[in-house]
């Protein structure tokens, strides 16, 4: 979430000049609180809703009194209120929106009340002082990454009502010591580690419980997605033959993990530092400490798990002999020394962030059957100098797909592309020229922001150019487009040399 709340409000019932508190005409919605507000703010009696971003960016607000009758705290309502120290919610509150208290870095205690039904995605992300939290018994559902990057969070108590927990709840919580699940019929904790009630699934292991060697208990059949994520002091792990399934990103950010032992007779095998399913049909995981410079994915492999090779800094070359269809999300994420990738033409899908952060990747030949590329798939590939997409197969370039590829100078796009997504080429400072596809209809927000473009000719089929599309292109001097193209007022913000605009 961005700091857009610092300068923007959404007031359906009136206008704010930035100096006055704004309520809706019926007094039921608090719409806006001025950013300079300091000390304690008392929300008026009768208020039922705190609107999206109402307090967002009130950095000097250190306390707020919420009235009985308040029902909803909307998305980003208290975003970046970094001086708030505690939150006490009345029993009438039922819904807390996405990022509602994100970046409230000094909140040390939260009292939820007794009727919370839903808490949104990243609602308490980056609340870095928070140490312990007890989730309300009334909660029915919650969004992902609820406590993202709560760096000092040590203990979470989940209520009997929780029917579904996954490790994303604790993403970035590097200090976690225990999860408590007393009275829950679906989960059980043993020594602070969260398991399914039947002890067959290891759901989440706090970093404090995986220091040095860890042996997965015999009888566990499933290691859930992200179960050991952030266990940065884990050095070795032993997997029993009872394990039948290993989830995605299980050992994400386990930077010290150097040895994975797999008991013979089970459903997994290890070869050259890579874990496969038995028979080598699926690639599960490659240990980041693997010292091999070349990895060959053999014929017979049918699929690769997301993040399978993420953070493998020693790999310089990947040869995929397998006739796979999908390269999943984050598959080679942050393989910073990866220079060469050989892919089969059977690949149709390259997932989000697949090569993000592969700083040494200088070239890649796109598969001829490629139809879809995910968001930020090649972002931050700092050595990538040229890209050629296959003809007539890819219809859209998604958000951030080549963003911050600072060496990218040569781009060949097929005419079938109809949309260039937001930030697709943002930060490509060596990209001086680009032939835009003839069927292009839309250029997204900040699509070429901070790039090196000198001259741009937009095809006649293009109907929309969104905000900041060419912002801070400080070398651009010529621009041509159809007179019917809708161009946002901020499309050329910061383009100091632009003196020749032709609309035909």
C-alpha positions in Angstrom: 0.0 0.0 0.0 1.3 3.5 -0.9 1.2 6.8 0.9 -1.6 8.0 -1.3 -3.7 8.7 1.8 -1.3 11.5 2.7 -2.8 13.8 0.0 -6.0 12.2 -1.2 -9.5 11.7 0.4 -12.7 10.3 -0.9 -15.6 12.3 0.4 -18.9 11.5 -1.1 -20.8 13.9 1.1 -18.6 17.0 0.9 -15.3 18.5 0.2 -12.3 18.9 2.6 -9.8 21.7 2.4 -7.3 19.7 4.4 -7.8 21.8 7.6 -11.1 20.6 8.9 -12.6 17.3 10.1 -15.2 16.0 7.7 -18.2 13.8 8.5 -20.9 12.7 6.2 -24.1 14.7 6.2 -25.9 12.2 8.5 -22.9 12.0 10.9 -22.5 8.3 10.5 -19.2 8.3 8.6 -16.0 10.0 9.5 -14.6 10.9 6.1 -11.4 12.9 6.8 -9.1 14.1 9.6 -6.5 16.7 8.9 -3.0 15.4 8.6 -1.5 17.8 11.2 -3.8 16.4 14.0 -1.8 15.8 17.1 -2.4 14.0 20.5 -5.7 12.3 21.2 -8.6 12.4 18.8 -12.2 11.6 20.0 -14.4 10.3 17.3 -17.9 11.7 17.5 -20.7 9.7 19.1 -23.0 8.3 16.4 -20.2 7.5 14.0 -20.6 4.0 12.5 -17.9 4.0 9.8 -14.4 5.3 9.6 -13.9 5.8 5.9 -11.0 4.7 3.7 -7.8 6.6 4.6 -9.7 8.9 7.0 -6.7 9.1 9.4 -4.1 8.0 6.9 -0.8 9.7 7.4 -1.7 11.4 10.7 1.8 10.8 12.0 1.5 12.8 15.2 -1.8 11.2 16.3 -0.9 9.2 19.5 -4.3 8.1 20.7 -7.9 7.8 19.4 -11.1 7.2 21.3 -13.7 5.2 19.3 -17.4 5.4 20.1 -19.8 2.6 20.9 -21.8 2.0 17.8 -18.8 2.1 15.5 -19.2 -0.9 13.0 -16.6 -0.6 10.3 -13.0 0.6 10.0 -12.4 0.8 6.3 -9.2 0.1 4.2 -6.2 2.1 5.3 -8.2 4.1 7.8 -5.2 4.5 10.2 -2.5 3.8 7.6 0.9 5.2 8.7 -0.4 6.7 12.0 3.1 6.0 13.3 2.6 7.6 16.8 -0.4 5.5 17.8 0.5 3.3 20.8 -2.6 1.3 21.4 -6.0 0.4 19.9 -9.2 -0.3 21.9 -12.1 -1.3 19.7 -15.7 -1.2 21.0 -17.7 -4.4 20.9 -19.8 -3.0 18.0 -16.9 -3.2 15.5 -17.4 -6.1 13.1 -15.1 -5.3 10.2 -11.5 -4.1 9.9 -10.4 -3.3 6.3 -7.2 -4.0 4.4 -4.2 -2.2 5.7 -6.3 -0.5 8.3 -3.5 -0.1 10.8 -0.5 -0.8 8.5 2.7 1.0 9.4 1.4 2.0 12.8 4.8 1.1 14.0 4.4 2.1 17.7 1.2 0.2 18.4 2.0 -2.1 21.3 -1.4 -3.5 22.3 -4.7 -4.2 20.5 -8.0 -4.9 22.1 -10.4 -6.3 19.5 -13.8 -6.3 21.3 -16.1 -9.3 21.1 -17.8 -9.1 17.7 -15.0 -8.8 15.1 -16.0 -11.0 12.1 -13.5 -10.0 9.5 -9.9 -8.5 9.5 -8.5 -7.5 6.1 -5.3 -8.2 4.3 -2.2 -6.7 5.9 -4.4 -5.0 8.5 -1.5 -4.9 11.0 1.5 -5.1 8.6 4.7 -3.4 9.8 3.4 -2.8 13.3 6.9 -3.4 14.5 6.5 -2.8 18.3 3.7 -5.4 18.6 4.9 -8.4 20.7 1.9 -10.5 21.5 -1.7 -10.6 20.1 -4.8 -12.6 20.9 -7.2 -13.0 18.0 -10.9 -12.5 18.9 -13.1 -15.5 19.4 -15.7 -14.0 17.1 -13.6 -13.8 14.0 -14.9 -15.7 10.9 -12.4 -14.8 8.2 -9.2 -12.8 7.7 -7.0 -11.6 4.8 -3.5 -12.8 3.9 -0.3 -11.4 5.5 -2.2 -10.1 8.5 1.0 -9.4 10.5 3.4 -9.0 7.6 6.8 -7.7 8.9 5.8 -7.4 12.5 9.4 -7.8 13.4 9.0 -8.1 17.2 5.9 -10.2 17.3 6.6 -13.3 19.4 3.3 -14.9 20.3 -0.1 -15.3 18.6 -3.1 -16.9 20.3 -5.6 -18.2 17.8 -9.2 -18.7 18.9 -11.4 -21.9 18.8 -13.3 -20.3 15.9 -10.3 -20.4 13.5 -10.9 -23.1 10.9 -8.1 -22.2 8.5 -4.6 -21.0 9.2 -1.6 -20.7 6.9 1.9 -19.5 7.4 1.3 -16.3 5.4 -0.4 -15.0 8.6 3.2 -14.6 9.9 5.1 -13.6 6.8 8.1 -11.6 7.9 7.6 -12.2 11.6 11.2 -13.1 12.2 11.0 -13.1 16.0 8.0 -15.5 16.4 8.4 -17.9 19.3 5.0 -19.7 19.6 1.5 -20.1 18.4 -1.2 -21.0 20.9 -4.3 -22.9 19.7 -5.9 -24.0 23.0 -9.5 -25.3 22.5 -9.3 -25.3 18.7 -10.8 -28.4 17.1 -8.8 -27.9 13.9 -5.3 -27.1 15.2 -3.0 -28.1 18.0 0.3 -26.7 19.2 3.2 -28.7 20.5 6.1 -26.7 21.9 4.8 -23.6 20.1 4.7 -25.3 16.7 1.3 -25.3 14.9 0.0 -28.6 13.6 -3.4 -29.8 12.4 -5.5 -31.4 15.1 -4.6 -34.9 13.9 -0.9 -34.0 13.9 -0.6 -35.0 10.2 0.1 -31.5 8.9 2.9 -29.3 10.1 1.3 -25.9 9.5 3.9 -23.4 10.9 7.1 -23.5 12.8 8.1 -20.2 14.5 11.7 -19.2 13.8 12.6 -19.6 17.5 11.7 -23.3 17.3 14.0 -24.1 14.3 17.5 -23.2 15.4 20.2 -25.6 14.1 18.8 -29.0 13.3 15.1 -29.8 13.1 13.5 -33.2 12.7 10.0 -33.3 11.3 8.1 -35.7 13.6 7.4 -39.2 12.2 3.7 -39.4 11.3 3.5 -36.0 9.7 2.2 -36.4 6.1 2.1 -32.8 5.0 4.4 -29.8 5.3 2.3 -26.8 4.6 3.1 -23.8 2.4 5.7 -21.6 4.0 5.8 -23.8 7.1 9.5 -22.9 7.9 9.6 -19.5 6.2 11.8 -17.0 8.0 13.6 -19.7 10.0 17.0 -18.0 9.3 18.9 -20.0 12.0 17.8 -23.4 10.6 20.8 -25.3 9.4 19.6 -28.8 8.7 16.3 -30.6 8.5 15.2 -34.3 8.5 12.1 -35.4 6.6 10.6 -38.7 7.5 9.2 -41.3 5.1 5.7 -40.5 6.3 5.7 -37.1 4.5 3.6 -37.3 1.3 3.3 -33.6 0.4 5.6 -30.6 0.6 4.0 -27.2 0.0 5.1 -24.1 -1.7 7.9 -21.8 -0.4 8.4 -24.1 2.6 11.9 -22.9 3.3 11.7 -19.3 2.1 14.4 -17.1 3.6 16.0 -20.0 5.4 19.4 -18.6 4.5 21.5 -20.9 6.7 19.8 -24.2 5.6 22.6 -26.3 4.2 21.4 -29.9 4.6 18.1 -31.6 3.9 17.9 -35.3 4.8 15.1 -37.5 3.3 14.4 -40.9 4.7 14.5 -43.6 2.1 11.3 -45.3 1.2 9.2 -42.1 1.1 7.7 -40.0 -1.6 10.7 -37.7 -2.2 14.2 -38.1 -3.3 17.2 -35.7 -3.5 19.7 -35.4 -6.3 22.4 -32.7 -6.7 20.9 -30.6 -4.0 17.4 -30.7 -5.6 14.4 -32.3 -4.0 12.1 -34.2 -6.4 9.0 -36.2 -5.9 9.7 -39.9 -6.2 10.3 -40.8 -9.8 11.5 -37.2 -10.4 8.2 -36.0 -11.9 8.0 -32.8 -9.9 10.7 -30.4 -8.8 10.0 -29.4 -5.2 12.9 -27.4 -3.9 16.5 -26.5 -4.5 18.6 -25.7 -1.5 20.0 -22.1 -1.8 23.3 -23.3 -0.4 23.7 -25.7 -3.4 27.2 -25.0 -4.8 26.5 -26.2 -8.3 26.8 -23.6 -11.0 24.6 -25.5 -13.5 21.3 -27.2 -12.9 19.7 -29.5 -15.5 16.0 -30.2 -15.1 15.7 -33.6 -16.7 13.2 -35.0 -19.2 10.3 -36.6 -17.4 9.8 -33.7 -15.0 6.1 -32.6 -15.3 6.0 -29.6 -13.0 8.1 -27.2 -10.9 6.9 -25.8 -7.6 6.7 -22.0 -7.1 9.9 -20.6 -5.6 11.7 -23.9 -6.2 15.0 -22.2 -7.1 14.5 -18.9 -5.4 17.6 -17.3 -3.7 19.9 -19.9 -5.3 22.8 -17.5 -5.6 25.4 -20.0 -6.9 23.5 -21.1 -10.0 24.8 -19.5 -13.2 23.0 -21.7 -15.8 19.7 -23.5 -16.0 18.9 -26.0 -18.7 15.4 -27.3 -18.8 15.1 -30.4 -20.8 11.7 -31.2 -19.4 8.7 -30.5 -21.7 6.9 -28.3 -19.1 4.1 -25.9 -19.8 4.4 -23.5 -16.8 7.3 -21.7 -15.1 5.6 -20.9 -11.8 5.7 -17.8 -9.7 9.0 -16.8 -8.1 10.7 -19.9 -9.6 14.1 -18.3 -10.1 13.5 -15.3 -7.8 16.7 -13.5 -6.7 19.0 -16.0 -8.4 21.4 -13.1 -8.6 24.2 -14.9 -10.5 22.0 -16.7 -13.0 23.4 -15.7 -16.5 21.8 -18.2 -18.9 18.5 -20.0 -19.1 17.6 -22.6 -21.7 13.8 -23.1 -21.9 11.8 -25.6 -24.1 9.3 -24.2 -26.6 6.6 -26.0 -24.7 6.5 -23.3 -22.0 3.3 -21.3 -22.4 3.2 -19.5 -19.1 5.9 -17.6 -17.2 4.7 -16.8 -13.7 4.8 -13.6 -11.6 8.3 -12.6 -10.4 9.7 -15.7 -12.1 13.1 -14.1 -12.9 12.7 -11.0 -10.6 16.1 -10.0 -9.2 18.2 -12.1 -11.6 20.7 -9.3 -11.8 23.2 -11.2 -14.0 20.7 -12.5 -16.6 21.9 -10.9 -19.8 19.7 -12.7 -22.4 16.9 -15.1 -22.6 15.2 -16.7 -25.6 11.4 -16.6 -25.2 9.6 -19.9 -25.9 7.7 -19.8 -29.2 4.5 -21.0 -27.6 4.5 -18.4 -24.8 1.0 -17.0 -24.3 1.2 -15.4 -20.8 3.8 -13.5 -18.7 3.1 -12.7 -15.1 3.6 -9.4 -13.2 7.2 -8.4 -12.5 8.4 -11.6 -14.2 11.7 -10.0 -15.3 11.8 -7.0 -13.0 15.2 -6.0 -11.7 17.1 -8.0 -14.3 19.9 -5.5 -14.3 22.0 -7.1 -17.1 19.2 -7.8 -19.5 19.9 -5.8 -22.6 17.3 -7.0 -25.2 14.0 -8.8 -25.3 12.2 -10.3 -28.3 8.7 -11.7 -27.7 7.3 -14.4 -30.1 4.9 -13.3 -32.8 1.2 -13.4 -32.2 1.0 -15.3 -28.9 1.3 -12.7 -26.1 -1.6 -10.2 -25.9 -0.7 -8.2 -22.8 2.4 -7.0 -20.9 1.4 -7.0 -17.2 2.3 -4.8 -14.4 6.1 -4.2 -13.8 7.1 -7.0 -16.2 10.4 -5.4 -17.2 10.6 -2.7 -14.5 14.0 -1.5 -13.4 15.8 -3.5 -16.1 18.4 -0.7 -16.3 20.4 -2.2 -19.2 17.4 -2.9 -21.4 17.9 -1.0 -24.7 16.4 -3.2 -27.4 12.7 -4.3 -27.2 10.9 -6.1 -30.0 7.1 -6.4 -29.3 4.7 -8.2 -31.6 1.8 -6.2 -33.1 -0.7 -8.5 -31.3 -0.1 -6.8 -27.9 -3.1 -4.7 -27.0 -2.1 -3.4 -23.6 1.1 -2.4 -21.8 0.5 -2.6 -18.1 1.4 -0.1 -15.4 5.1 0.2 -14.7 5.9 -2.4 -17.4 9.1 -0.6 -18.5 9.4 1.9 -15.6 13.1 2.6 -14.7 14.4 1.2 -18.0 16.9 4.1 -18.2 18.7 2.8 -21.4 15.5 2.3 -23.4 15.7 5.2 -25.8 13.3 4.0 -28.5 10.5 1.5 -28.8 8.2 0.6 -31.7 4.8 0.3 -30.1 2.6 -2.5 -31.4 0.1 -1.4 -34.0 -2.9 -3.0 -32.1 -2.0 -1.4 -28.8 -5.1 0.2 -27.2 -3.9 1.1 -23.7 -0.7 2.3 -22.0 -0.9 1.9 -18.3 0.0 4.1 -15.4 3.7 4.8 -15.2 4.3 2.3 -17.9 7.5 4.1 -19.1 8.1 6.3 -16.1 11.8 7.1 -15.4 12.8 5.4 -18.7 15.3 6.8 -21.2 12.8 7.4 -24.0 13.7 10.2 -26.4 10.9 10.0 -28.9 7.5 8.2 -28.9 4.9 7.5 -31.6 1.7 6.1 -30.4 -0.4 3.9 -32.8 -3.7 5.2 -34.0 -5.5 2.3 -32.3 -4.4 3.5 -28.8 -7.4 4.9 -27.0 -6.0 5.6 -23.5 -2.7 6.7 -21.9 -3.0 6.6 -18.1 -1.5 8.8 -15.4 2.3 9.2 -15.2 2.7 6.9 -18.2 5.9 8.8 -19.3 6.6 10.6 -16.1 10.2 11.7 -15.5 11.3 10.7 -19.0 13.8 13.6 -18.9 15.2 13.0 -22.4 11.9 12.8 -24.3 11.5 15.7 -26.7 9.0 14.3 -29.3 5.6 12.7 -28.9 3.0 11.8 -31.5 -0.5 10.3 -31.0 -4.0 10.3 -32.5 -6.2 13.3 -31.5 -8.8 10.8 -30.3 -6.4 9.2 -27.7 -7.3 10.1 -24.1 -4.2 11.3 -22.4 -4.1 11.8 -18.7 -3.0 15.2 -17.5 -0.1 13.8 -15.6 1.1 11.5 -18.4 4.2 13.7 -19.1 4.9 14.9 -15.5 8.5 15.8 -15.2 9.3 15.6 -18.9 11.3 18.8 -19.0 12.5 18.6 -22.6 9.2 17.7 -24.2 8.5 20.5 -26.6 7.0 18.8 -29.6 3.6 17.1 -29.2 1.8 16.1 -32.4 -1.9 15.0 -32.3 -3.1 14.0 -35.7 
